[in-house]
Amino acid sequence: MKITKVSYERLDLKLSEPYSIAYETIGKTTNFIVKVETDSFLVGYGCGAPDKTVTGENPAEVEEAIKNVISSYLIGKDPFTYALVLKELKIILGRKSSSLAMVDMALYDLISKKADVPLYKFLGGYRTSIATSITIGILPVNETLRQADEFVRQGFSILKVKGGLSLLEDIEKMTRLHERHPQVRLRFDGNQGYSVIDSVTFVKATAHVGIEIFEQPTKLEKEERLRQVTDQVDIPVMADESIKTLRDVFRLAQNERIDMVNIKLMKVGGILEGMHINSVAKAAGLESMIGCNDECALGIAAGLHFALSRPNIHFADLDGHLDVVDDPFKGIFRLEKGVLYPTGASGLGEVKMN
């Protein structure tokens, strides 16, 4: 099987509910869809969701990479040599992780279609479904409670709350959420907004809430502070922004600075690199969660199949598609009462673009 043609589409997508995190407010996203055709009847699809801060590229740079590098490089390549293809492309592209992830997805889509199995089975097939959290951005307390009520009504059993701007308000939110929905599992994302003292204060003040995960409370540039938090609290501390490469997770694990890792395919460069990062985490006794950026359902599907494939991946935060208006990939997987299920179709699932 050889690649014969590469084309792409740019999707400028609005979000139905703009949301705020500790350092910005987001109301739209740009995704790129690459279509890789072969000399057989098989076609592979991949998604790239650039974010200059997270992935090291903006939409214009991704578009340029597709036109000037990726398209010509892939012609004539055998998708089954994906390790070589991705290694060479990584060198050529440099720090453009969503561009690399987009190609990685398309190659995995192709080879699992050739095997005629869903991608999660091709990758290992450890489980067949996984519950996802749904995220509440930084909002006033009453609006946070209103959104939580609606998500619980929809069947979600895990809520992830963004914070990091106001310690006292964050404590109040988590306390009142627990009082209102004691059966719901709660996770908190500090989005690099806390000091070490704030982090410890927050955990002690919310001890009765039973927060499941404390995500990236301190700044990525001050990595030693993560260990200071980890050493002083009794709930799992997870790195997100601090992990973008295999070297990052090795360093954090080696220095015992965290308890968990958040692997986002757009951030790390795709499934192949994600598997390496997860293996290092497993060797260090760290659990993994698969997260996401603001991606259409195609990108989320790749994260889902990866999450289902490996025993060390216990958690999912794969809700980035839920606020995307006019998502052309709806139906590529199922979401029922907060649980994600792949379809029985081979590869990433059946693609029906509008």
C-alpha positions in Angstrom: 0.0 0.0 0.0 1.4 3.4 -1.1 0.2 6.9 -0.5 -0.8 8.5 -3.8 -2.6 11.8 -2.8 -2.8 14.2 0.1 -5.4 16.9 0.5 -6.7 18.9 3.4 -9.6 21.1 4.6 -9.4 24.0 7.0 -12.3 24.2 9.5 -12.8 27.5 11.4 -15.2 26.4 14.1 -17.2 28.4 16.6 -17.8 27.2 20.1 -21.4 27.3 21.4 -20.2 28.2 24.9 -17.0 30.3 25.0 -15.0 29.4 28.2 -12.4 31.0 30.4 -9.2 29.4 31.8 -6.6 31.1 34.1 -4.9 32.8 31.2 -7.4 33.3 28.4 -11.0 33.1 27.1 -11.7 30.9 24.1 -14.7 31.2 21.7 -13.4 29.5 18.5 -11.0 27.0 17.2 -9.3 26.1 13.9 -8.9 22.5 12.9 -7.2 21.0 9.9 -8.4 17.8 8.3 -5.9 15.9 6.2 -7.1 13.2 3.8 -4.5 10.6 2.7 -5.4 8.4 -0.2 -3.6 5.3 -1.3 -3.3 3.0 -4.3 -5.9 0.8 -2.7 -9.4 1.8 -1.9 -8.4 2.9 1.6 -8.4 6.5 2.7 -7.0 7.8 6.1 -8.0 10.9 7.9 -6.2 13.0 10.6 -7.0 16.1 12.5 -4.7 19.0 13.6 -5.8 21.6 16.2 -3.0 24.2 16.5 -2.5 26.5 19.5 0.6 28.5 19.5 1.1 28.2 23.3 0.3 24.5 23.4 1.5 23.0 20.1 4.0 25.6 18.9 2.2 26.6 15.7 -0.6 28.8 14.6 -3.1 27.9 11.8 -1.1 29.7 9.1 2.0 27.6 10.0 0.0 24.4 9.9 -1.4 25.2 6.5 2.0 26.1 5.2 3.4 22.8 6.6 0.7 20.8 4.8 1.3 22.5 1.5 5.0 22.7 1.5 6.2 19.8 3.5 3.6 17.1 4.4 1.9 16.6 1.1 5.0 16.1 -1.0 6.8 14.1 1.7 4.0 11.5 2.1 3.6 10.7 -1.6 4.9 7.2 -2.3 5.3 6.3 1.4 4.1 3.0 2.8 1.8 3.8 5.8 3.1 0.7 7.6 6.5 2.4 7.9 4.9 4.9 10.2 7.7 4.9 12.8 10.2 6.0 10.1 7.8 8.4 8.5 6.9 10.2 11.7 10.6 10.3 12.9 11.6 12.0 9.6 8.6 14.4 9.6 9.3 15.4 13.2 12.8 16.5 12.2 11.5 18.4 9.2 8.6 20.0 11.0 10.3 21.0 14.2 8.0 22.2 17.0 4.7 21.7 15.2 3.1 19.0 17.3 -0.5 19.2 16.0 0.8 18.9 12.4 2.6 15.8 13.3 -0.4 14.4 15.3 -2.6 15.0 12.2 -0.3 12.8 10.1 0.1 10.2 12.9 -3.7 9.8 13.1 -4.1 9.4 9.3 -1.4 6.7 9.2 -2.9 4.8 12.1 -6.4 5.2 10.5 -5.0 3.6 7.3 -3.2 0.7 8.8 -6.0 -0.3 11.1 -8.4 -0.1 8.2 -6.1 -2.4 6.2 -6.3 -4.8 9.2 -10.1 -4.3 9.1 -10.3 -3.6 12.9 -11.2 -0.5 14.9 -8.0 1.4 15.8 -8.3 0.6 19.6 -8.1 -3.1 18.8 -5.1 -2.6 16.5 -3.4 -0.7 19.3 -4.1 -3.4 22.0 -7.9 -3.4 22.7 -7.6 -3.3 26.5 -11.2 -1.9 27.1 -14.3 -1.1 25.0 -15.5 2.1 26.7 -14.3 4.8 29.0 -16.1 7.5 31.0 -15.1 11.1 30.3 -15.2 14.2 32.4 -16.9 17.3 31.1 -15.3 20.7 31.8 -16.7 23.8 33.4 -14.6 26.9 32.7 -13.9 29.7 35.0 -17.4 31.1 35.9 -19.1 32.8 38.8 -20.2 30.3 41.5 -23.9 30.4 40.6 -23.2 29.9 36.9 -20.8 27.0 37.7 -23.6 25.3 39.7 -26.1 25.9 36.8 -23.8 24.3 34.3 -23.1 21.4 36.7 -26.8 20.8 37.1 -27.2 20.6 33.3 -24.3 18.2 32.8 -25.5 15.9 35.6 -29.0 16.0 34.0 -27.3 14.9 30.7 -25.8 11.9 32.5 -22.2 13.0 33.2 -20.8 11.6 36.4 -17.4 13.3 36.3 -17.0 17.1 36.4 -13.7 18.9 35.8 -13.6 22.5 37.1 -11.2 25.1 35.9 -9.8 27.6 38.4 -6.6 29.4 39.4 -7.9 33.0 39.5 -9.4 33.2 42.9 -8.5 30.7 45.7 -11.5 31.5 47.9 -13.9 31.3 45.0 -12.4 28.0 43.8 -12.8 26.5 47.3 -16.4 27.7 47.5 -17.2 26.3 44.0 -15.9 22.8 44.8 -17.5 22.8 48.3 -20.9 23.7 46.9 -20.7 21.4 43.9 -20.0 18.5 46.3 -22.9 19.5 48.5 -25.2 19.8 45.5 -24.1 16.6 43.7 -22.4 14.3 46.3 -22.5 11.4 43.9 -20.4 13.1 41.2 -16.7 12.7 40.9 -14.9 16.0 40.9 -11.5 17.0 39.3 -9.9 20.4 39.6 -7.6 22.1 37.1 -5.5 25.0 38.5 -4.3 25.9 35.0 -0.9 27.1 36.4 -2.7 29.8 38.5 -1.6 28.8 42.0 1.4 29.2 44.1 2.6 26.3 46.3 1.0 27.8 49.4 -2.3 28.4 47.5 -2.2 24.8 46.2 -1.8 23.3 49.7 -4.4 25.7 51.1 -6.9 24.6 48.4 -6.4 20.9 49.0 -6.7 21.2 52.8 -9.9 23.4 52.5 -11.5 20.9 50.1 -10.4 17.7 51.8 -14.1 16.8 52.6 -15.0 17.1 48.9 -12.9 14.1 47.8 -11.3 15.7 44.7 -10.1 13.0 42.4 -7.3 14.8 40.5 -5.5 18.1 41.1 -4.2 19.2 37.6 -1.3 21.5 36.9 -1.7 23.9 39.9 1.6 25.7 39.3 3.4 27.3 36.4 5.2 25.0 34.0 8.3 27.3 34.1 8.6 26.6 37.8 8.7 22.8 37.6 10.1 22.2 41.1 7.0 23.7 42.6 5.0 20.8 41.3 7.0 18.5 43.5 6.6 20.8 46.5 2.8 20.5 46.0 2.9 16.8 45.4 4.9 16.3 48.6 2.5 18.2 50.7 -0.9 17.0 49.6 -2.7 13.7 49.7 -4.5 13.7 46.4 -2.9 13.0 43.0 -1.2 15.9 41.3 -1.2 15.7 37.5 1.0 17.5 35.0 -0.6 18.9 31.9 1.2 21.9 30.4 4.5 20.6 31.9 4.4 17.6 29.6 4.9 18.1 25.9 7.6 15.6 25.1 9.0 12.2 26.1 11.9 14.0 27.8 9.4 16.0 29.9 7.7 13.0 31.4 11.0 11.2 32.0 12.4 14.2 33.9 9.2 14.7 36.0 9.0 11.0 36.8 12.7 10.8 37.6 12.5 13.7 40.0 9.2 12.4 41.5 7.4 15.7 40.9 4.0 14.3 40.0 1.5 11.4 40.5 -0.2 11.5 37.0 0.3 12.7 33.5 -2.2 14.2 31.0 -1.4 13.1 27.5 -2.9 15.2 24.8 -2.2 14.0 21.3 -2.1 17.5 19.8 0.4 18.5 22.4 2.8 15.5 22.2 2.6 14.9 18.4 0.2 11.9 18.1 -0.5 8.4 19.2 3.0 6.9 18.6 4.6 9.5 20.9 1.7 9.2 23.3 2.4 5.5 23.7 6.1 6.2 24.5 5.0 8.8 27.1 2.5 6.4 28.6 5.1 3.6 28.8 7.5 5.9 30.8 4.7 6.9 33.1 3.8 3.2 33.6 7.4 2.3 34.4 7.5 5.2 37.0 4.2 4.1 38.6 2.3 7.1 37.3 -1.3 6.8 35.9 -2.2 8.4 32.6 -5.2 10.5 31.5 -6.0 11.2 27.8 -7.0 14.8 27.4 -7.7 17.0 24.4 -7.7 20.5 22.9 -10.6 22.2 21.2 -11.0 19.5 18.6 -13.7 18.2 16.3 -14.9 14.7 16.9 -12.3 13.2 14.5 -9.5 14.4 16.8 -11.4 13.2 19.9 -11.8 9.8 18.2 -8.1 9.3 18.0 -7.8 10.1 21.7 -10.6 7.7 22.5 -9.1 4.8 20.6 -5.7 5.4 22.3 -7.4 5.6 25.7 -9.1 2.3 25.1 -6.0 0.5 24.0 -3.6 0.6 27.1 -4.1 -0.6 30.7 -2.2 2.3 32.2 -4.7 4.8 30.9 -7.3 5.0 33.6 -8.9 8.4 32.9 -10.3 10.4 30.0 -11.0 14.1 29.6 -12.3 13.9 26.0 -15.0 16.6 25.8 -13.4 19.1 23.4 -15.9 18.4 20.6 -19.0 19.0 22.7 -19.1 22.8 22.2 -18.0 22.7 18.5 -20.8 24.1 16.3 -21.5 22.2 13.1 -19.0 19.4 13.7 -18.7 17.5 10.5 -17.6 14.3 12.2 -20.5 13.7 14.6 -21.3 10.0 14.8 -17.7 8.8 14.5 -18.2 7.4 18.1 -21.0 7.4 20.7 -21.4 9.3 23.9 -24.0 8.0 26.3 -24.4 9.3 29.8 -20.9 10.5 30.0 -19.3 7.3 28.6 -17.6 7.1 25.2 -17.9 4.1 22.9 -16.2 3.5 19.6 -18.3 2.1 16.7 -17.5 -1.2 15.2 -16.1 0.4 12.0 -12.5 -0.1 11.2 -9.9 2.6 11.8 -11.0 5.7 13.6 -14.6 5.1 12.5 -16.7 5.8 9.5 -16.1 9.3 8.3 -19.1 11.2 6.7 -18.0 14.7 6.1 -20.6 17.3 5.2 
